[in-house]
C-alpha cells in the first residue's frame, strides 16, 4: 500500500545488498521486511555453521549480492544464490500480505505491536459518562473533549496513545519432496532442467499457499465486528422483483457491514475476500472493475487479486473459503494500524538432499523445506462478515 510506514527502518546498504532480488518490488514495506528477513537468515546460516562467520561479515559489508563470488568461495556463494531467490519468490507470492500488516521477527519468539488510543481525562460536556478514562478514542468521539474550561482548575484534558505489544512464537511448517534417480536423469537429459531446483521451487509455492490459507482461516474466525445476512432470492413483498434488481441490494449488505467496522474502530473497510461463486456476485454489481488475470499468480496462490469494487474495496478471490461468505477488513497505512499481523522468522529454509538407498523407494532423493512464522489477530473489530443465503 502506498505510503505504508514499516516497522523496519530503511537501510540503504541492506537495500543495495539485495537489490538484484527485490528489483521491481512496488511495496516498500514488504521489500524492507524481506531484506530484514534475509539478513536474519544469513545470521542463522552462520550460527548453524552452514556459512563461516567471516564470510557472513564479508557479505554484510558488500553492497551487492551479485558480487558474492568476489568476496567468498564458490561453495558458499552458490547455495546462497540458489536459496535467496526462492525465498524471495515464496515471500513475494503471499497475497495475505495485501490484507494485513507485516512485522518480521529476528528470533523464534518476540513481540508484535499495534496501536491503542484512549481517553485519559474524564469526558467533556458531550457525554461524560461514555467518554470515561480508558475509553477508546477510535470508538467514541467526544466533540467537546478539548473544551478545557469545564475541567477543574482549567486544566487541559489528555489523550493517551499506547503501542500495545503481544508475545508471538513462530509456528513451523515442513514439507518433503521425493523423486527417483531415473526421473531426475530423464528431466535433465530431455529438458536440461535440474530436478532439485524445480522441486524446491514447487515446495516453496505450496508453503506460500498454506500460509495464505492459514491466515484466511484465522481472519474469518477472528472477525468480531459482526455479521450481516443477505438473501440471494427475493422473498415476501419483494418476491416478484426482478432478480437482477434484487441482486443489486447486495450493495446494501456491504455498506451495512462496513458500518459495523466504522462503529467499532471509526475506520472504513478496504478489502473484500470470498470464494469464486460469491465473488462472481460482486462482479455483476455496477462499479466492479476487473483487474485480475495474472496467470502466474493464479497458478500458485491461494488468494488472487480480482479487481476493485466501487473505487473503495480491493476484491480478492480465495480458492478455499467458506461458501456463501464474504469477509471485509481494514488495513491502514501504518504497520500497527491493522486487524492482523503476519510475523515471518524464516520465510523458507531448504534442507540438504538425502539419498534413500533402501526399501521401496531405493535410489531416490528426499529434500525438505520448512518455514517459520505466525499470523496473529490483533483487532477483530477491523473484520466483519456478510453471509449470503
C-alpha angles and dihedrals in degrees: 000000000000114000093018113161111220130212085222111077120227113267115187095196092049091046091051091048093059099030092115090059100040099043109134096022105142096184105079094193094053091046093053092045090051092049090050091049092049089054089052089051092052090052091049091050089054093048091048092052093242091116122026114246092238089055091051089050090053091048091051090050095052121087098213130043089208090074094061095118090057094057106031136030121274094249088061099038097049099058091046092050089050097045104042097057089052090049090050092049092049095046094045093050091062103112088181087079089066088066105039141028127269125225111170120210125227092201136031090260126034146122135286123203136216133172129258125182117190139170113255102184127055116277125276130241093292097073117333091183097059098038095059122149109287097031114133114253092210091057101039124037119198108193091195099042091109093053094109097178090083093057118096110263090013090273124165119255119236139223118200123211116198130181102218117209131206129192117244132184122199118251118217126227120188134188133177130202124200129191137167126249089242093057091048092049094046093048091052094044097050103032107013091235119141109231093212097062092041093055094044090053092051092047088053091051090052091049090052091051091051093049089051092048094046090051093049092050090052093048092053093046092045098051105120103160089089143256135272121205122216124184113217092204120060114238140176114012088358095054094106094047118120106265091226091054091047091050088062089065087076083084088066091054092050092049091048090051091048088051090058090058091045091053091048102046105004092245135109122236117255106193143034129206129190142140123276095269095049095042088052087064089058091051089060093055119097110256098039114132115195109220102154128090102114100150096199091051092047092051097054108026133085087205124046128192106239105178145273129305121205091341088279109073130058107216123214129187116215122204094215114030134136110281115250093014133118122189120206121191145170128235118180134201096260128071091238096044099085146097095238141010133214113208114192119195100168111011091192135347120190117210123215116270115257126203117225108208100169140059130017092327097049116159095021132125125236122198128172139195132196137188131199126203142095142230114222130188108226101169117020090181087075088066129070135168136219116206117208113204 
